[in-house]
Amino acid sequence: MNKTAQPTTGSRRQCRVCDSSDLQPAVDLGMQPWCNHFLKPEQIGTEPAYPLRVVWCADCRTAQLDFTVKKEIMFGDHTYLSGVTRSLSDHFRDVAGDVDRRFAATCGPRKSVLDIGSNDGTQLKHFRDLGYEVLGVESSKTTARIANDAGIDTLNEFFNLDVACQLNRKFDVVNAAGVFFHLEELHSVTDGIRQSLAPDGVFVVQFLYMKRIVDNLAFDQIYHEHLLYYNLRTIETLLNRHGLGLFDARVASIHGGSVIAYVGHLGRRQPSPRLQALRAAEEESSANELETYRDFAVRIEQMKEENLAFLDEAKRLGRRVYGFGAPVKGNTLLNYFGIGTRYLDCLVEKNVLRKGLYSPGQHIPVVLEHEIEMPPDIYYVLAWNFRQEILANNQHLLDRGVQFYFPVIPQDVYA
Ligand SMILES: [Zn+2]
């Protein structure tokens, strides 16, 4: 399907969705290391940097990166675990329950689900509890092993059309949460999904909603793994091109604003009133226009000034400041703002796989939450998307006067 023989890594001059060469610069976050590679001490300073630039396609209007880091570097062995965060696990349970309630009637006699980018199997466990036969496809070796050890059947592969053909099986539900913007082999993967989907099957795709990222100024969601930044209009262009069609969508608060979209074979189902309302709101807000992205870039600069002013003042007053969380997206923010150990003594994290490592670019040490004996004066919260969970879990620190500073505060989710 990828007829244009564009390089799969490095710089691109053509749109990832429609092949147009009319790509306009939108947001330039400079040269940045691959943000998911937390460094061992001996690796500090050896990490390569790559351009991190969002361009906008004047033809299909998809926002996207114009540079691809090789997928073997990006997804070969990442250390992100969905099961670590409770609110994420709750979200996955809700998604499985919702899908089952709505679509179980159109499933075959033995309900089945394929999860693409299944991570540690957290989503599939919820489907299994509802009686589904489950299969995961996960590119990270470590994470796939964790899922298999937990009894969730998981292939350690990059999903694409070849893998779908080898599986040679139709699923009632195909799920892809948070991977659909990663995909270097976008067209092959989308063909693979159509191939794997039963005639009345439902493809449930969750993706960061670019409109919400822009509204919330959550620019740290821009990183090398996220090759594409969809709105409804732009993901529909992609899906339609591959014989799939959106029939329903809702906005969820997860990751600071995501869309959960329901997709079937093209023309099989009518678009829901909810989808039509979201589409209309998107068009009215100019979310797909270049001007909106250029304005976003200006607002990011203002945010940088405000954040650095806050941290400079904190340092001037002799406050101790730690980063809260060591999420991948935090590195975009730290590197673009130039927030290093001058400001943050360490990043405090729950994920044991990051213990003893250093953030790429700024080289801030990661410390596990239970290792902190004395809390700082201020937590600079990189994991801002778990705001409520963080505040609720740390009431004892708030009571002691510890300040939690959120660089990004998402507005309440509408719709
Ligand atoms: Zn395009």
Residues whose N, C-alpha, C, O or C-beta is under 5 A from the ligand:
A	BS01	ZN	C15 V17 C18 D19 S20 C57 D59 C60 R61
